[in-house]
Amino acid sequence: MWGGFEHYVPDAGDVHPMMVAGRPLVMVRGEDGQVRVFHNVCRHRGMRLVDAPARGRRRVQCAYHCWSYELDGALAVTPYLDRGRGNTPPADLAAELGLLPVASATWAGMVLVHLGPDPEPVDDLLAPLRARWEHLDFSRLRLAEERGFDVEANWKLVVENFLDFYHLPFVHPQVGVVSAALDPGSRRTRRARITRSAIQGRVWDSWR
């Protein structure tokens, strides 16, 4: 599932909160340059960690009791835990209460997340898309504008309409000729077919 864009967190220490399927998540760029996604929840009392995008943080800190986490999600600081002096959590606590990671991957400048158990390898899921669009250089893509809409409808129907280019020459003829709706390198109409994997919500190629 789409979670956001890599450019939300361009530099190490940048954090960006986001909501995906009603779940509060946070995107973090680590010191190693890797983009990671975590549940945006402190492991101590369940407070939300990040309310707004921030730049150049050394750690992610909870405002409630100041528990702090490294950029890779490891629990780093638990001040005055058990009313004792010191900030370093016991090893067993640190091992148990790091931020909860979310399976994620980056592709074409986008950050993709999987909220369920046992995610399939992302390379397998993306293989049909990569094969279909292998002639395109996604590194040249740049986001020009973002807009938000509140739609009183099933979001899947809205997204499906934007993915369906077959209707363009009939409903939106101003975008170009009919041939523009055909696949690159092809001048024959292809039949749409909904596959089992589409029903299961996987990445799929319905135009064959």
Sine and cosine of phi, psi and omega as CSV:
sin_phi,cos_phi,sin_psi,cos_psi,sin_omega,cos_omega
0.00,0.00,0.61,-0.79,0.01,-1.00
-0.93,0.36,0.74,-0.67,0.01,-1.00
-0.92,-0.39,-0.53,0.85,-0.02,-1.00
0.21,-0.98,-0.23,-0.97,-0.01,-1.00
-0.93,-0.36,0.53,-0.85,0.04,-1.00
-0.87,0.50,-0.53,0.85,-0.06,-1.00
-0.94,0.35,-0.15,0.99,0.12,-0.99
-0.88,0.47,-0.50,0.87,-0.03,-1.00
-0.77,-0.64,0.96,0.29,-0.13,-0.99
-0.94,0.34,-0.48,0.88,-0.12,-0.99
-0.82,-0.57,0.33,-0.94,0.03,-1.00
-0.84,0.55,0.70,-0.71,0.00,-1.00
1.00,0.00,-0.06,1.00,0.05,-1.00
-0.99,0.17,0.67,-0.75,0.00,-1.00
-0.77,-0.64,0.54,-0.84,-0.03,-1.00
-0.56,-0.83,0.91,-0.41,0.04,-1.00
-0.97,0.22,0.46,-0.89,0.01,-1.00
-0.40,-0.92,0.41,-0.91,0.08,-1.00
-0.94,-0.34,0.81,-0.59,0.03,-1.00
-0.77,-0.64,0.89,-0.46,-0.01,-1.00
0.81,0.59,0.61,0.79,0.02,-1.00
0.98,0.20,0.10,1.00,0.00,-1.00
-0.97,-0.24,0.77,-0.64,0.07,-1.00
-0.97,0.23,0.87,-0.49,0.00,-1.00
-0.83,-0.55,0.27,-0.96,0.08,-1.00
-0.67,-0.74,0.74,-0.67,0.04,-1.00
-0.99,-0.10,0.73,-0.69,-0.08,-1.00
-0.73,-0.69,0.73,-0.69,0.12,-0.99
-0.99,-0.13,0.89,-0.46,-0.07,-1.00
-0.99,0.16,0.14,-0.99,0.04,-1.00
-0.89,0.46,-0.42,0.91,0.02,-1.00
-0.99,0.10,0.05,1.00,0.01,-1.00
1.00,0.07,-0.11,0.99,-0.04,-1.00
-0.99,0.16,0.63,-0.78,0.10,-1.00
-1.00,-0.03,0.83,-0.56,0.04,-1.00
-0.86,-0.51,0.43,-0.90,0.04,-1.00
-0.83,-0.56,0.72,-0.70,0.02,-1.00
-0.77,-0.63,0.34,-0.94,0.21,-0.98
-0.92,0.38,0.76,-0.65,-0.11,-0.99
-0.99,0.13,0.86,0.51,-0.11,-0.99
-0.62,-0.78,0.77,-0.64,0.09,-1.00
-0.94,0.34,0.67,-0.74,-0.05,-1.00
-0.97,0.23,-0.08,1.00,-0.04,-1.00
-1.00,0.08,-0.89,0.45,-0.02,-1.00
-0.81,-0.59,0.22,0.98,0.11,-0.99
0.98,0.20,0.26,0.96,0.03,-1.00
-0.95,0.32,0.49,-0.87,0.10,-0.99
-0.94,0.35,0.71,-0.70,-0.09,-1.00
-0.99,0.11,-0.74,0.67,-0.13,-0.99
-0.84,-0.54,0.85,-0.52,-0.01,-1.00
-0.99,-0.16,-0.36,0.93,-0.05,-1.00
-0.53,-0.85,0.42,-0.91,0.05,-1.00
-0.85,0.53,0.58,-0.82,0.00,-1.00
-0.60,-0.80,0.41,-0.91,-0.07,-1.00
-0.89,-0.47,0.59,-0.80,0.20,-0.98
0.90,0.44,0.56,0.83,0.03,-1.00
-0.98,0.21,0.61,-0.79,0.10,-0.99
-0.99,0.16,-0.54,0.84,0.03,-1.00
-0.57,-0.82,0.21,-0.98,0.10,-0.99
-0.97,-0.25,0.86,-0.51,-0.13,-0.99
-0.88,-0.47,0.67,-0.74,0.09,-1.00
-0.99,0.15,0.70,-0.72,-0.05,-1.00
-0.98,0.21,-0.24,0.97,-0.11,-0.99
-0.98,0.20,-0.86,0.51,0.00,-1.00
-0.86,-0.52,0.18,0.98,0.05,-1.00
0.90,0.44,0.41,0.91,0.20,-0.98
-0.89,0.45,0.67,-0.74,-0.06,-1.00
-0.80,-0.60,0.50,-0.87,-0.07,-1.00
-0.79,-0.62,0.61,-0.79,0.10,-1.00
-0.92,0.40,0.24,-0.97,-0.02,-1.00
-0.92,0.39,-0.28,0.96,0.08,-1.00
-1.00,-0.06,0.11,0.99,0.07,-1.00
1.00,-0.10,-0.14,0.99,-0.04,-1.00
-0.94,0.34,0.66,-0.75,0.07,-1.00
-0.93,0.37,0.81,-0.59,-0.12,-0.99
-0.90,-0.44,-0.62,0.78,-0.13,-0.99
-0.67,-0.74,0.75,-0.66,0.08,-1.00
-0.70,-0.71,0.98,0.17,-0.14,-0.99
-0.88,0.48,0.73,-0.68,0.08,-1.00
0.81,0.59,0.58,0.81,0.03,-1.00
-0.88,0.47,0.67,-0.74,-0.05,-1.00
0.84,0.54,0.44,0.90,0.06,-1.00
0.89,0.46,0.41,0.91,0.07,-1.00
-0.97,-0.24,0.25,-0.97,0.02,-1.00
-0.97,0.22,0.40,-0.92,0.04,-1.00
0.96,-0.27,0.34,-0.94,-0.06,-1.00
-0.88,-0.47,-0.27,0.96,-0.10,-0.99
-0.99,0.13,0.82,-0.57,0.00,-1.00
-0.95,0.31,0.48,-0.87,0.11,-0.99
-0.84,0.54,0.50,-0.87,-0.08,-1.00
-0.85,0.53,-0.66,0.75,-0.03,-1.00
-0.92,0.39,-0.59,0.81,0.03,-1.00
-0.94,0.35,-0.67,0.74,0.02,-1.00
-0.89,0.46,-0.61,0.79,0.00,-1.00
-0.93,0.36,-0.48,0.88,-0.10,-1.00
-1.00,-0.02,-0.53,0.85,-0.21,-0.98
-0.88,-0.47,0.63,0.78,0.20,-0.98
-0.96,0.29,0.20,-0.98,0.05,-1.00
-0.87,0.50,0.58,-0.82,0.00,-1.00
-0.98,0.19,0.89,-0.46,-0.04,-1.00
-0.98,0.22,0.43,-0.90,0.10,-0.99
-0.90,-0.44,0.76,-0.65,0.04,-1.00
-0.84,0.54,0.81,-0.59,-0.07,-1.00
-0.54,-0.84,0.29,-0.96,0.05,-1.00
-0.41,-0.91,0.35,-0.94,0.05,-1.00
-0.91,-0.42,0.63,-0.78,0.03,-1.00
-0.39,-0.92,0.74,-0.68,0.06,-1.00
0.81,0.58,0.59,0.80,0.01,-1.00
0.98,0.17,0.06,1.00,-0.02,-1.00
-0.95,-0.32,0.46,-0.89,0.09,-1.00
-0.95,-0.30,0.86,-0.51,-0.03,-1.00
-0.96,-0.29,0.63,-0.78,-0.04,-1.00
-0.79,-0.62,0.41,-0.91,0.06,-1.00
-0.76,-0.65,0.90,-0.45,-0.09,-1.00
-1.00,-0.05,-0.16,0.99,-0.03,-1.00
-1.00,-0.03,0.05,-1.00,0.04,-1.00
-0.98,0.19,0.39,-0.92,0.12,-0.99
0.77,0.64,0.89,0.46,0.02,-1.00
-0.91,0.41,0.58,-0.81,0.08,-1.00
-0.95,0.30,0.43,-0.90,0.05,-1.00
-0.83,0.55,0.77,-0.64,-0.09,-1.00
-0.90,0.44,-0.51,0.86,0.02,-1.00
-0.89,0.45,-0.59,0.81,0.04,-1.00
-0.93,0.37,-0.65,0.76,-0.02,-1.00
-0.93,0.37,-0.60,0.80,-0.07,-1.00
-1.00,0.05,-0.18,0.98,-0.09,-1.00
-0.80,0.60,-0.71,0.70,0.01,-1.00
-0.89,0.45,-0.61,0.79,0.00,-1.00
-0.94,0.35,-0.67,0.75,0.00,-1.00
-0.90,0.44,-0.62,0.78,0.02,-1.00
-0.93,0.37,-0.64,0.77,-0.04,-1.00
-0.93,0.37,-0.60,0.80,-0.11,-0.99
-0.92,-0.39,0.50,0.87,-0.05,-1.00
-0.92,0.40,-0.31,0.95,0.00,-1.00
-0.99,0.15,-0.10,0.99,-0.04,-1.00
-0.98,-0.19,0.60,-0.80,0.05,-1.00
-0.98,-0.19,0.99,-0.10,-0.08,-1.00
-0.94,0.33,-0.28,0.96,0.03,-1.00
-0.92,0.40,-0.27,0.96,0.00,-1.00
-1.00,0.04,-0.14,0.99,-0.03,-1.00
-0.94,0.34,0.68,-0.74,0.08,-1.00
-0.69,-0.72,0.70,-0.72,0.03,-1.00
-0.95,0.31,0.82,-0.57,-0.01,-1.00
-1.00,-0.07,-0.56,0.83,-0.09,-1.00
-0.27,-0.96,0.51,-0.86,0.11,-0.99
-0.83,-0.55,0.65,-0.76,0.07,-1.00
-0.72,-0.69,0.58,-0.82,0.03,-1.00
-0.92,-0.40,0.63,-0.78,-0.01,-1.00
-0.72,-0.69,0.67,-0.74,0.16,-0.99
-0.98,-0.17,0.93,-0.36,-0.09,-1.00
-0.89,-0.45,0.80,-0.59,0.02,-1.00
-0.99,0.10,0.95,0.32,-0.03,-1.00
-0.29,-0.96,0.23,-0.97,0.11,-0.99
-0.91,0.42,0.87,-0.50,-0.08,-1.00
-0.85,0.52,-0.46,0.89,-0.03,-1.00
-0.91,0.41,-0.57,0.82,0.03,-1.00
-0.92,0.39,-0.63,0.77,0.02,-1.00
-0.90,0.44,-0.74,0.68,0.00,-1.00
-0.90,0.44,-0.66,0.75,-0.02,-1.00
-0.87,0.50,-0.62,0.78,0.01,-1.00
-0.90,0.44,-0.63,0.78,0.01,-1.00
-0.94,0.33,-0.44,0.90,0.01,-1.00
-0.99,0.13,-0.30,0.95,-0.07,-1.00
-1.00,0.04,0.99,-0.17,0.01,-1.00
-1.00,0.05,-0.14,0.99,-0.06,-1.00
-0.89,0.46,-0.48,0.88,-0.06,-1.00
-0.99,0.11,-0.18,0.98,-0.14,-0.99
-0.84,0.54,-0.77,0.64,-0.06,-1.00
-0.92,0.40,-0.30,0.95,-0.04,-1.00
-1.00,-0.09,-0.65,0.76,-0.05,-1.00
-1.00,-0.09,-0.55,0.83,-0.04,-1.00
-0.81,-0.59,0.90,0.43,-0.06,-1.00
-0.89,0.45,-0.29,0.96,-0.03,-1.00
-0.93,0.37,-0.26,0.97,-0.03,-1.00
-0.98,0.18,-0.25,0.97,0.03,-1.00
0.55,-0.84,-0.11,-0.99,-0.05,-1.00
-0.98,0.20,0.23,-0.97,-0.03,-1.00
-0.85,0.53,-0.61,0.79,-0.06,-1.00
-0.87,0.48,-0.34,0.94,0.01,-1.00
-0.93,0.37,-0.32,0.95,-0.01,-1.00
-1.00,0.06,-0.07,1.00,0.00,-1.00
-1.00,0.08,0.34,-0.94,0.03,-1.00
-0.91,0.42,0.47,-0.88,0.06,-1.00
-0.84,0.54,0.74,-0.67,0.04,-1.00
0.99,0.17,0.06,1.00,-0.03,-1.00
-0.84,-0.55,0.60,-0.80,0.08,-1.00
-0.78,-0.62,0.51,0.86,0.07,-1.00
-0.80,-0.60,0.60,-0.80,-0.03,-1.00
-0.94,0.34,0.71,-0.71,0.03,-1.00
-0.95,-0.30,0.56,-0.83,-0.07,-1.00
-1.00,-0.02,0.72,-0.69,0.03,-1.00
-0.98,0.20,0.65,-0.76,0.01,-1.00
-0.62,-0.79,0.83,-0.55,0.04,-1.00
-0.99,0.11,0.84,-0.54,-0.06,-1.00
-0.99,-0.15,0.19,-0.98,0.05,-1.00
-0.86,0.51,-0.63,0.77,-0.02,-1.00
-0.91,0.42,-0.48,0.88,0.04,-1.00
-0.92,0.40,-0.67,0.74,0.01,-1.00
-0.90,0.43,-0.56,0.83,0.00,-1.00
-0.98,0.18,-0.05,1.00,0.10,-1.00
1.00,0.09,0.33,0.94,-0.01,-1.00
-1.00,0.04,0.20,-0.98,0.14,-0.99
-0.94,0.35,0.77,-0.63,-0.10,-0.99
-0.55,-0.84,0.31,-0.95,0.02,-1.00
-0.89,-0.46,0.96,-0.27,-0.08,-1.00
-1.00,-0.03,-0.06,1.00,-0.03,-1.00
-0.94,-0.33,0.96,-0.27,-0.04,-1.00
-0.76,-0.65,0.00,0.00,0.00,0.00
